């Protein structure tokens, strides 16, 4: 080590040469009055620690103690756990000041960021940056958010993905003049506020989807949707009859006779996973041989309605109408109820009933069995009361339901796509911000190199 200067012995020019990234190593071009440096030079970095849980009193204090799962790309004002002064003194936990920036280093939370809105301690999985007074902490905060993917990539390779301060501190950092840092943050937050307002409105559309869907089905099964149809065709509500489901539908009918069929005959097989919760359709039927399924699985025919009777599949609406089957024969998990409609009940009408939130909520109330393995009783299914219109009106109701729900589904998908686009736009805004492309840069500002000299 002889002959090598320590940091305190370096001249300002030597420190500057050490802090500036050579042009050949710069990730991309930035405006002429910016410069490239590293995170170690613009902030003081440290990490926290975890007091011993063997001493309960360490976690009975009033000092906020941050874990990486609480990092939220925003301010942190309070925490799930609090530690005592003794915990600080007797562990590697440290108290960090307000406006410190936290960056998650371990596992699934790598790259998550937050700003301390209060004085707080952190666990060892949080890297903490205390920015130099010449650096706007919010500029650093948004830059770290923009680099999440890169930090995740740097954490790959081990048994558990981690990054460390040895990765964070030398990480490249585009430094603009202080006034430009403040303008960039102002522009980011102005644009994000408008995007967040739009996102909130779209989320309201998504949050109301199930409510609107339930309202449509309620109107359908009370005759409101077809009031004009009945008026047009001179049909009275008196044509509606109360029926138990078991009166108009066979529940788990007998299996087909397979004595004269070869065990090598190919048939359709439907595991629970083959039923889509979203569309109510079958998305992944399998091909099996009759001999492997005829004894241990539920049998059904084309046109049957299958309905999941076990939690949570029932609650999620797993059901379908069985379509074309290989050799006309189908089998599936014994956790299906097979509902075979009689002459008075349309299978499509019944499918809408069993997929409705009202039916599922009532079925959940009647479930029996151990928690986590509860099932809808057959007695409940048989005795469930239907207010049943004529088949002609059922057909009209199905047509209206399908049209309205298709529109709702389309609106939901548009809202989901728009939310995804908003998140993409935000990433694009951040990428442009740190290239000096938001239209805020002023070449008359003092060059960032001069700012860096004051920092060093």
Secondary structure, 3 states (H helix, E strand, C coil): CCCCCCHHHCCHHHHHHHHCCCHHHCCCCCCCCCEEEEHHHHEEEEECCCCCCCCHHHHCCCEEEECHHHCCCCEECCCCEEECHHHHHCCCCCEECCCCEEEECEHHHCCCEEEECCCEEECCCEEEEEECCCCCHHHHHHHHHHCHHHHHHHCCCCCCCECCHHHHCCCEEEECCHHHHHHHHHHHHHHHHHHHHHHHHHHHHHHCHHHHHHHHHHHHHCCCCCHHHHHHHCCCHHHCEEEEHHHHEEECCCCCCCCCCCCCCEEEEECHHHECCCCCCECCCEEEEHHHHCCCCEEECCCCEEEECECCCCCCCCEEECCCCHHHCEEECCCEEEEEECCCCCHHHHHHHHHCHHHHHHHHHHCECCCCCCECCHHHHHHCEEEECCHHHHHHHHHHHHHHHHHHHHHHHHHHHHHHHHHHHHHHHHHHHCCCCCCCCCCCCCCHHHHHHHHC
